Structures are given as C-alpha cells and as structure tokens.
Amino acid sequence: MYMFQINEVVVHYREGIAKIYDRVTINGTEYFLLKAKRGDDISIYVPVEKAFSIIRPVMDKENAIGILKYMKSMEVEFNANTKQRRDDFKRRLISGDIFDIAYLVKQLYLYESADELPPKVKFGPVDFDILKNAQNMFLDEMSISLDHDRETVGPYLEKLMDEMD
C-alpha cells in the first residue's frame, strides 16, 4: 500500500500543492505536517489514518496528458441559475478531484473565450474567485506533473491541447 513520505509534494484538497515536512504525534494521534505552497507560514496537520481523504499524490505525466484529453473533449453547459451554479462550483473546488478542477478550468476558459453566451448567464465576482482558484490549483499541479515552469505552463498546455486529435 502506498504511504506518503516526508519531503513529498502532494495535493491538499483545499489548499492545493503542499509539501509534507514532518510526521508528528499529538495527543496520541499521528499527523503529517504540511506547508502549503501558497505560503510557508500556514501549517496543515493531516491525520495519517485519514490522509487519503485529504491529500493525494501529484499526478504523473501520463495522467496529466489524460486530463488534458478529457478537457479537450468536455462539453460544458452554462447554468443560468446563479445559486445552483455557485453551489456546484464550490462543491467541485473543495472536492479536490482533478476532474472537478479541470471542469472548473474549462468553464472559465469557455466563458472568457465565448463569442456569445446564453441569455441570463453572467458570472459574478464569486464565480470568478472560485474559477481562478481552481485554475491556480490546476496550473500548479500541471507544472509539477509536466516538469514545466509555473509561469509558462498555461501556454504550454494550450499548445499540447491544440496538438491533440
């Protein structure tokens, strides 16, 4: 069975990319001590026995390419009901599931690149906050998975998707 290791880079389902710095025992319970990539001042304690429901390994290159193929084939419908849409966006973001994150990134891309949107579909600041957060999590992980600079991984992903059948 796979076990997380000290110094391993992982994906925390709410914080995104993080690194395991230590394994500590507090009041008889073992925890992994993580530091989120977005700020080393944030310590995250993950119970070892529940680790797989909170963190996951960073996907490998093969899975990253598979996610891009999935995104390329994905058809997204815009939900005009603001509350339902935001609830769905929030649920997908906090799931930490890479397919849900990819769905949100595709939503943002299609919304920003659409020539014409269905009537009554207007994303607000909350929608964009959620989608931008998903985009950052996605780009952070893809840059590690594909061993590419974070600053240029976006255009690199677009190029890869353009080259796909």
KABELMO-V149723 format. One record per helix or strand. SS is the DSSP state (~ for helix, > for strand). FROM is the first residue (numbers start at 1). LEN is the number of residues. If there is no record, write none. Layout:
BEGIN
ss=SS from=FROM len=LEN
ss=SS from=FROM len=LEN
END
This chain:
BEGIN
ss=> from=9 len=4
ss=> from=16 len=11
ss=> from=29 len=8
ss=> from=43 len=5
ss=~ from=48 len=6
ss=> from=55 len=3
ss=~ from=61 len=13
ss=~ from=82 len=14
ss=~ from=98 len=16
ss=~ from=125 len=21
ss=~ from=153 len=11
END
